Amino acid sequence: MTSTSLTRPSLLSRVRNPDDHDAWREFESRYGDLITRYCRSLRLQHSDAEDVRQLVMLNLSSSMRSFQYDPARGRFRTYLGRAVRNAVFRVKQCPPGRGIPLPLIDGDQLSSVESGDHDATADLWDRHWCEHHLRRAFETLRKSHKPRSIEVFDRLLAGEKTADVAASFEMSVEAVKKVKQRIRAELREIVAEQVAEEDRHVDRE
């Protein structure tokens, strides 16, 4: 993990400040797509998925100042997942189109699942969370690697045989394997750093 990531305030710490508008924009940019993808995998209509995303952001913005994040009770992904699943439950119970205002979730409710029958979606949330981090990590990786190496890795991910990829790029099979191993190792490192940054809830000196 880089020294910069260890010393800068975490995003979770920053969004607790209602005046830090840049933090909220970064938070929504980082997690908005994850929330929408998760909702769509539950077969919610696009408009309903957007309602969930907006409700989650509204809930978090109103409750985060008093919300006490306790890592001993779960990682940040668990807290956000509960907030999202609560919002899905509320949107299904009170469709916005009916003109019924959606109730907000307060800080205490943020840490508890509202209905046991939607707990089964926790595994689905975890899968989307992992995919979200891999997408972010790969975007970071693309900026630091030559397009040729990224294309080699992309084609291997797509299922092409190592020998075929090697022939296409006029590389040895061993060289292709090394590209794959190097990029996979870097992806794991980047993902680990991303997750650690999320769970750093206290500013460090």
Backbone as a ProteinNet text record, in pm:
[ID]
protein_1_A
[PRIMARY]
MTSTSLTRPSLLSRVRNPDDHDAWREFESRYGDLITRYCRSLRLQHSDAEDVRQLVMLNLSSSMRSFQYDPARGRFRTYLGRAVRNAVFRVKQCPPGRGIPLPLIDGDQLSSVESGDHDATADLWDRHWCEHHLRRAFETLRKSHKPRSIEVFDRLLAGEKTADVAASFEMSVEAVKKVKQRIRAELREIVAEQVAEEDRHVDRE
[TERTIARY]
84.1	0	87.7	49.2	131.5	120.1	226.8	225.3	118.4	90.5	-11.3	-147	-180.6	-311.4	-323.7	-210.5	-214.4	-233.7	-193	-194.8	-312.6	-369.1	-480	-606.9	-696.2	-821.6	-902.1	-965.8	-1045.3	-1168.5	-1223.7	-1345.2	-1459.1	-1465.9	-1571.4	-1561.8	-1440.5	-1423	-1468.1	-1434.9	-1464.4	-1613.4	-1687.3	-1829.7	-1909.4	-1850.5	-1919.5	-1924.4	-1845.8	-1848.6	-1946.7	-2062.6	-2163.7	-2116.9	-2009.5	-1958.8	-1858.2	-1818.7	-1721.5	-1797.2	-1837.6	-1917.6	-1838.1	-1707.4	-1623.7	-1624.3	-1626.5	-1628	-1756.1	-1868.2	-1995	-2001.5	-1946.7	-1942.9	-1855.6	-1742.7	-1654.8	-1723.1	-1794.5	-1864.2	-1969.4	-2048.6	-2153.3	-2093.3	-1984	-1917.7	-1860.9	-1810.2	-1747.2	-1849.6	-1960.5	-2052.7	-2187.8	-2218.1	-2348	-2370.4	-2269.6	-2283	-2296.8	-2224.3	-2235.4	-2379	-2438.6	-2575.8	-2673.1	-2656.3	-2746.4	-2732.6	-2610.2	-2588.3	-2651.1	-2634.1	-2691.8	-2844	-2904.2	-3050.6	-3099.3	-3028.2	-3068.6	-3058.1	-2960.7	-2948	-3063.9	-3132.8	-3253.4	-3377.9	-3354.6	-3460.5	-3548.5	-3492.2	-3562.4	-3554.5	-3659.9	-3656.5	-3548.7	-3500.2	-3394.6	-3438.1	-3562.5	-3611.2	-3613.8	-3652.3	-3653.5	-3511.4	-3418.5	-3278.5	-3223.1	-3261.4	-3218.1	-3279.5	-3405.6	-3470	-3395.4	-3353.9	-3278.2	-3146.4	-3075.7	-2946.9	-2963.3	-3063.4	-3084.7	-3126	-3209.1	-3252.5	-3135.8	-3048.2	-2930.3	-2843.5	-2817.3	-2734	-2799.4	-2931.4	-3002.7	-2998.5	-3019.3	-3013.2	-2875.6	-2773.3	-2637.4	-2601.1	-2641.3	-2606.7	-2672.9	-2792.4	-2863.6	-2821.8	-2770.1	-2740.1	-2591.6	-2506.9	-2364.8	-2300.6	-2352.6	-2290.7	-2299.9	-2410.5	-2428.2	-2399.1	-2370.2	-2347.9	-2212.4	-2211.4	-2087.1	-2047.7	-1946.4	-1900.3	-1814.2	-1856.3	-1783.7	-1730.4	-1601	-1544.9	-1560.1	-1570.6	-1584.2	-1716.1	-1813.9	-1944.6	-1958.1	-1854.9	-1861.7	-1783.3	-1748.9	-1672.7	-1766.1	-1706.5	-1787.5	-1882.2	-1838.8	-1925.6	-2053.5	-2044.3	-2162.3	-2259.3	-2206.6	-2291.3	-2360.5	-2284.6	-2344.3	-2443.5	-2409	-2500	-2633.1	-2629.4	-2753.3	-2835.7	-2767.6	-2838.2	-2904.7	-2834.3	-2889	-3006.8	-2991.7	-3099.7	-3222.5	-3200.5	-3312.6	-3384.4	-3305.9	-3365.4	-3443.7	-3389.9	-3461.9	-3595.3	-3591.5	-3713.1	-3816.1	-3771.5	-3863.1	-3919.6	-3837.1	-3885.9	-3990.3	-3967.6	-4065.8	-4196.5	-4185.6	-4304.6	-4379.9	-4306.4	-4367	-4317.1	-4363.1	-4317.9	-4339.1	-4236.2	-4247.5	-4361	-4393.9	-4498.8	-4635.2	-4651	-4779.9	-4795.1	-4691	-4698.8	-4678.2	-4632	-4606.7	-4460.8	-4434.9	-4295.4	-4218.5	-4096.8	-4012	-3950	-3967.5	-3910.8	-3759.7	-3695	-3550.1	-3511.7	-3387.1	-3331.5	-3240.6	-3263	-3177.7	-3049.2	-2959.6	-2828.9	-2835.6	-2933	-2944.4	-2989.6	-3084.7	-3135.9	-3032.6	-2937.3	-2836.7	-2758.4	-2748.1	-2669.6	-2752.7	-2881.6	-2966.7	-3047	-3062.6	-3143	-3288.8	-3370.5	-3507.6	-3599.3	-3571.4	-3660.1	-3577.8	-3599.8	-3519.1	-3531.2	-3644.5	-3663.1	-3576.6	-3508.3	-3417.2	-3271.9	-3246.9	-3110.5	-3041.4	-3119.7	-3062.4	-2986.7	-3010.4	-2942.2	-2802.8	-2762.9	-2631.3	-2518.9	-2531.5	-2428.5	-2418.9	-2534.2	-2535.3	-2466.5	-2491.3	-2424.9	-2273.5	-2228.1	-2084.3	-2021	-2092.9	-2039	-2025.5	-2127.2	-2120.2	-2010.4	-1992.3	-1887	-1748.9	-1726.2	-1597.9	-1577.7	-1682	-1672.6	-1646.5	-1708.4	-1688.9	-1542.1	-1482.2	-1342.3	-1248.8	-1281.5	-1199	-1206.2	-1325.6	-1338.6	-1254.8	-1264.3	-1186.2	-1036.6	-995.9	-853.8	-802.4	-884.2	-840.3	-830.8	-920	-910.8	-779.6	-741.7	-614.9	-497.5	-507.2	-399.2	-376.5	-483.9	-472.8	-386.9	-384.6	-309.9	-159.4	-120	21.9	86.4	9.9	63.4	51.2	140.8	133.9	7.9	-54.2	-176.3	-157.6	-37.3	-10.6	-28.7	24.9	12.2	-133.4	-205.1	-346.4	-426.5	-395.2	-468.3	-441.1	-316.6	-283.1	-367.8	-373.3	-450.1	-599.7	-649.9	-791.8	-829.4	-743.8	-775.2	-767.5	-676.7	-671.6	-797.1	-842.1	-965	-1085.9	-1080.9	-1192.3	-1195.7	-1091.6	-1092	-1003.4	-927.3	-838.7	-725	-680.1	-571.1	-440.1	-356.9	-229.2	-145.8	-143.9	-64.2	-115.4	-247.6	-305.1	-272.9	-280.4	-247.1	-99.3	-15.4	128.4	157.8	91.2	112.6	66.5	-47	-101.5	-7.6	60.6	148.1	295.5	320.7	458.5	541.5	483.7	549.4	563.3	653.2	662.6	548.5	513.8	409	449.3	576.3	625.1	609.6	635	622	477.1	385.2	242.3	201.8	251.1	219.6	272.1	390	447.5	364.2	313.5	225.5	101.7	42.9	-77.2	-49.5	61.6	95.2	121.4	193.3	227.4	102.4	13.6	-106.9	-201	-214.1	-300.5	-249.2	-116.9	-58.3	-83.9	-71	-94.6	-241.6	-330.2	-473.4	-506.9	-450.3	-475.5	-427	-311.3	-255.3	-342.3	-388.5	-471.7	-605.1	-666.1	-794	-777.3	-669.5	-644.6	-631.4	-565.8	-549.3	-683.2	-764.2	-896.2	-983.1	-983.7	-1065.9	-1015.2	-882.5	-825.1	-862.1	-863.1	-898.3	-1042.5	-1130.3	-1271.5	-1289.5	-1214.2	-1232.2	-1153.1	-1076.6	-1006.8	-1102.9	-1168.9	-1271.4	-1218.6	-1091.1	-1033.8	-917	-914.3	-802.1	-674.4	-567.5	-438	-345.7	-263.9	-170.4	-61.7
-118.9	0	123.9	229.6	347.6	431.5	510.7	596.3	703.4	748.7	850.9	801.7	677.3	623.6	602.6	586.8	565	695.5	808.3	933.4	1022.2	1011.2	1099.3	1054.5	1150	1112.6	1019.8	920.8	828.4	898.8	845.9	903.1	895.6	786.1	770.9	878.8	916.6	1024.9	1157.5	1179.1	1307.6	1328.8	1222.7	1242.3	1272.2	1255	1290.7	1441.6	1512.2	1658.6	1705.8	1761	1799.8	1909.3	1980.4	2088.3	2040.2	1913.9	1859.7	1803.8	1893.6	1853.1	1767	1791.7	1709.6	1563.8	1542.5	1405.6	1334.1	1405.2	1341.3	1311.3	1402.7	1376.6	1254.9	1245	1129.2	1001.2	1009.9	893.3	843.9	935.7	894.4	842.4	906.2	858.9	719.3	692.5	563.9	451.9	481.5	374.2	376.3	484.6	493	381.7	354.7	249.8	112.3	89	-37.6	-59	43.9	33.1	4.7	75	55.6	-84.2	-131.4	-266.4	-372.2	-354.3	-448.8	-451.2	-334.9	-327.1	-390.3	-367.6	-424.7	-576.5	-629.4	-775	-834.6	-750.5	-793.3	-776.2	-737.6	-718.5	-597.6	-500.5	-374.3	-298.3	-224.6	-138.3	-31.8	23.6	124.1	241.6	286.3	399.6	366.1	242.2	200.8	190.6	141.8	133.5	272.5	370.3	507.8	563.3	527.1	570.1	514.8	387.8	327	400.4	425	494.3	630.7	706.2	839	831.9	733.1	718.2	681.9	593.9	556.5	679.1	757.9	876.1	976.8	993	1085.1	1036.5	906.8	848.9	868.9	838.5	848.8	993	1086	1226.4	1280.5	1229.2	1278.9	1207.7	1086.1	1008.1	996	1024.6	996.5	1079.2	1200.8	1285.5	1223.2	1152.2	1090.8	941.5	888.4	744.9	706.3	608.4	559.4	427.9	435	316.2	232.3	110.2	19.1	-98	-97.3	-204.5	-342.3	-348.4	-478.1	-545.1	-466.6	-521.5	-551.5	-522.8	-551.6	-449.8	-486.4	-398.2	-297	-196.3	-90.8	-145.4	-245.4	-300.5	-358	-409.3	-462.7	-350.6	-239	-125.6	-70.1	-49.2	5.6	-93	-221.1	-323	-322.8	-306.2	-302	-179.5	-66.4	55.7	38.7	-25	-45.9	-141.9	-251.3	-350	-294.3	-210.1	-142.1	-51	20.2	110.8	33.1	-81.7	-166.2	-209.1	-250.5	-295	-182.5	-60.9	51.9	93.4	89.8	124.9	24.6	-102.7	-205.1	-188.5	-146.5	-130.2	-1.2	102.5	234.1	288.8	233.8	282.8	432.9	508.6	654.3	700.2	621.8	659.8	673.2	614.8	623	751.8	833.1	958.1	944.6	828.4	807.1	841.8	937.4	974.3	858.5	838.6	732	777.7	701.1	740.3	726.5	815.9	808.9	705.5	661.9	568.4	648.4	639.3	715	638.7	700.9	641.1	506	485.9	356.6	248.1	281.9	183.4	145.9	234.4	208.7	81.9	43.9	-73.5	-199.8	-192.2	-310.3	-336.4	-464.2	-501.3	-494.1	-435.3	-406.9	-527	-620.4	-735.5	-858.2	-967.3	-1086.9	-1150.8	-1128.5	-1198.9	-1143.5	-1030.5	-984.3	-998.7	-1073.5	-1105.3	-1196.5	-1273.7	-1367.7	-1295.9	-1166.3	-1091.3	-1045.7	-1075.9	-1032.8	-1093.6	-1220.5	-1285.8	-1219.8	-1183.9	-1116.3	-981.4	-910.3	-782	-800.9	-901.7	-926.8	-954.9	-1028.3	-1057.7	-929	-844.7	-717.4	-628.3	-635.9	-556.7	-597.3	-726.4	-775.4	-732	-743.9	-702.9	-553	-476.9	-331.6	-298.1	-366	-338.6	-383.8	-491.6	-535.7	-435.5	-381.2	-279.7	-157	-111.1	6	-20.7	-138.7	-173	-181.4	-237	-252	-116.2	-23.3	112.3	177.4	156.1	209.2	145.2	15.7	-59.3	-15.5	15	56.1	181.2	264.4	389.9	369.5	255.1	233.5	123.9	64.2	-42.8	-7.5	-63.2	-43.3	-110.8	-48.4	-105.8	-250.7	-284.7	-420.7	-522.1	-490.7	-582.2	-595.9	-483.9	-486.8	-569.7	-555.7	-632.3	-782.1	-817	-957.7	-1010.9	-935.9	-978.6	-985.2	-886.7	-885.4	-1011.2	-1049	-1164.7	-1295.2	-1300.2	-1417.9	-1425.3	-1309.3	-1305.4	-1348.6	-1317.5	-1353	-1501.9	-1574.1	-1718.6	-1772.1	-1683.6	-1731.3	-1814.4	-1911.8	-1996.6	-1918.5	-1951.2	-1882	-1891.4	-2008	-2027.6	-1940.4	-1925.7	-1843.3	-1695.9	-1650.8	-1511.7	-1486	-1579.8	-1565.9	-1553.5	-1635.3	-1630.9	-1497.9	-1446.1	-1320.2	-1203.1	-1205.4	-1094.5	-1124	-1239.4	-1280.4	-1280.8	-1340.8	-1355.2	-1503.1	-1534.3	-1672.5	-1699.9	-1827.3	-1865.1	-1823.6	-1839.4	-1803.3	-1653.5	-1571.7	-1426.4	-1387.2	-1453	-1425.9	-1462.8	-1575.5	-1618.1	-1517.8	-1462	-1364.6	-1237	-1194.9	-1077.4	-1102.1	-1220	-1255.1	-1256.4	-1319.1	-1328.3	-1190.4	-1106.3	-973.6	-887.6	-889.2	-806.4	-857.7	-989.1	-1044.3	-1005.9	-1010.5	-974.6	-827.3	-742.1	-599.8	-572.1	-643.9	-627.6	-660.8	-771.4	-809.8	-701.4	-644	-540.2	-414.6	-375.6	-255.8	-275.8	-392.6	-421.2	-417.1	-476.7	-477.1	-334.9	-248.9	-110	-36.9	-62.3	1.2	-36.5	-164.7	-212.7	-154.8	-149.2	-93.8	53.2	126.1	268.4	286.3	198.2	206.4	184.3	92.6	55.8	144.1	239.1	333.9	446.4	435.5	531.7	645.2	637.2	741.1	805.7	937.1	1007.2	972.9	955.2	923.4	1042.9	1055.9	1169.5	1143.2
0	0	0	-71.8	-82.2	43.5	70.4	188.5	176.4	52.2	32.6	77.3	39.8	75.7	225.4	293.8	437.7	514.5	455.2	529.1	493.8	376.4	341.9	414.6	446.9	511.8	421.8	481.1	401.7	349.2	241.1	184	284.6	360.5	460.3	567.5	604	701	641.7	516.2	452.6	431.1	396.2	367.6	494.1	609.7	733.6	751.7	672.4	673.9	566.6	604	505.2	410.9	447.9	363.5	259.6	269.5	173.6	53	-35.5	-150.9	-248	-255.6	-343.5	-298.2	-167	-114.4	-154.6	-146.8	-184.2	-333.1	-414	-558.3	-587.4	-517.5	-535.3	-488.2	-376	-322.3	-421.1	-474.4	-568.6	-698.3	-743.3	-864.1	-844.2	-724.5	-696.6	-678.6	-610.2	-572.4	-644	-714.2	-780.9	-881.4	-963.3	-1064.9	-1000.5	-891.8	-818.6	-771.1	-713.8	-663.5	-777.1	-888.3	-1002.3	-1060.4	-1076.5	-1130.2	-1039.5	-910.2	-814.9	-828.3	-833.6	-845.7	-975.3	-1082.5	-1211.4	-1208.5	-1132.9	-1122.2	-1043.2	-965.8	-894.9	-981.9	-1107.6	-1207.1	-1177.5	-1110.4	-1096.1	-1227.8	-1259.6	-1375.9	-1355.9	-1467.5	-1457.9	-1370.3	-1386.7	-1307.6	-1158.8	-1125	-984.5	-929.2	-1013.4	-971	-941.5	-1024.9	-1001.2	-873.1	-847.2	-722.3	-601.3	-611.1	-501.2	-481.3	-590.9	-581.6	-514.7	-559.2	-502.4	-355.8	-322.5	-183.8	-93.1	-141	-62.1	-36	-140.2	-123.3	-28.9	-41.5	46.6	190.8	209.2	343.7	406.5	328.7	381.8	413.6	326.6	349.5	475.1	507.4	625.3	753.9	741.6	862.3	892.6	794.1	811.7	922.5	946.4	1049	1187.9	1214.8	1346.7	1346.3	1227	1213.2	1270.7	1360.9	1420	1353.1	1269.5	1198	1290.9	1317.4	1406.1	1324.4	1287.9	1205	1267.5	1400.5	1466.8	1431.3	1387.2	1353.1	1203.9	1128.7	986.3	906.2	784.6	698	632.9	570.4	510.6	404.6	329.9	226.2	286.7	410.5	477.9	512.3	562.7	597.2	472.8	367.3	245.7	186.5	189.5	137.1	209.9	341.3	418.8	382.4	365.3	327.1	190.8	97.4	-36.9	-31.8	41.4	47.4	119.1	219.9	284.1	184.7	103.6	5.4	-100.1	-143.5	-239.5	-180	-54.9	13.7	18.6	48.6	60.4	-74.9	-177.3	-311	-357.1	-327.2	-364.8	-286.8	-160	-77.4	-107.8	-144.7	-170.3	-303	-415.6	-545.5	-557.9	-595.7	-604.4	-694.5	-795.5	-888.9	-824.5	-707	-637.7	-557.3	-557.6	-485	-336.3	-290.3	-148.1	-119.6	-29.6	-2.2	59	10.9	64.4	195.8	304	433	433.4	506	518.6	623.5	615.3	712.7	805	934.3	1025.2	1053.9	1133.1	1158.5	1224.2	1315.1	1382.2	1285.8	1198.4	1103.7	999.3	976.3	873.7	901.4	1028.7	1065.6	1078.1	1046.8	1062.4	937	902.4	787.5	827.7	740.9	778.6	771.5	679.9	665.5	634.4	709.5	693.5	557.7	487.6	361.9	249.4	269.9	166	208.1	317.3	357.1	256.1	182.6	86.7	-23.6	-40.2	-145.5	-102.9	20.9	68.5	-14.6	-50.4	-132	-268.9	-324	-453.9	-443.1	-334.1	-312	-304.7	-231.7	-219.5	-355.3	-440.3	-574.1	-655.2	-649.4	-721.4	-664	-533.1	-468.7	-521.2	-530.7	-582.8	-727.4	-808.9	-948.7	-959.7	-872.1	-868.3	-842.5	-746.3	-714.4	-825.8	-890.8	-1003.6	-1118.1	-1144.2	-1249.8	-1216.2	-1091.9	-1050.6	-1061.3	-1016.2	-1019.3	-1162.3	-1250.1	-1388.5	-1457.2	-1421.1	-1475.3	-1432.4	-1307.5	-1257.6	-1330.1	-1350.9	-1414.1	-1558.5	-1628.4	-1768.9	-1784.9	-1682.2	-1690.8	-1675	-1619.4	-1590.1	-1674.8	-1765.7	-1849.8	-1997.7	-2076.1	-2220.2	-2274.5	-2375.2	-2433.9	-2478.2	-2524.1	-2571.2	-2457.3	-2339.5	-2225.6	-2182.2	-2182.5	-2144.5	-2243.4	-2371.9	-2473.2	-2458.3	-2427.8	-2403.3	-2288.3	-2180.4	-2063.1	-2094.6	-2167.7	-2205.7	-2283.5	-2375.9	-2460.4	-2382	-2285.8	-2199	-2112.3	-2062.7	-1983.1	-2065.6	-2193.6	-2281.9	-2313.2	-2270.2	-2287.2	-2397.7	-2462.4	-2568.8	-2508.7	-2584.3	-2537.8	-2536.9	-2439.7	-2425.2	-2552.2	-2613	-2734.9	-2848.7	-2859.7	-2966.9	-2945.7	-2820.8	-2790.2	-2818.4	-2780.2	-2804.3	-2953.1	-3033.7	-3178.4	-3236.7	-3187.7	-3239.2	-3213.3	-3100.1	-3062.9	-3088.5	-3151	-3179.5	-3050.6	-2948.8	-2819.1	-2787.7	-2696.4	-2650.8	-2552.8	-2540.3	-2444.9	-2303.8	-2273.5	-2140	-2114.4	-2217.1	-2201.4	-2176.2	-2245.1	-2224.4	-2081.9	-2034.6	-1897.6	-1795.2	-1822.4	-1729.6	-1725.5	-1842.3	-1846.9	-1761.5	-1778.2	-1701.9	-1551.9	-1512.6	-1370.2	-1310.3	-1385.6	-1334.7	-1315.5	-1415.9	-1407.1	-1298.8	-1287.4	-1182.3	-1043.6	-1026.6	-896.5	-864.9	-966.4	-945	-917.5	-984.8	-958.9	-814.1	-765.3	-625.8	-529.6	-559.5	-473	-473.9	-592.6	-603.7	-533.4	-553.1	-487.3	-335.3	-285.8	-141.3	-88.1	-164.9	-122.3	-124.1	-226.1	-234.5	-115.1	-82.1	29.6	161.6	177.3	300.1	314.9	203.6	208.3	252	207.6	246.2	395.5	450.5	590.5	686.6	631.4	717.6	753.2	867.2	905.2	991	1031.6	1117	1044.3	1039.5	978	1052	974.1	1036.4	1022.8	1121.2	1118.2	1015.3
[MASK]
+++++++++++++++++++++++++++++++++++++++++++++++++++++++++++++++++++++++++++++++++++++++++++++++++++++++++++++++++++++++++++++++++++++++++++++++++++++++++++++++++++++++++++++++++++++++++++++++++++++++++++++

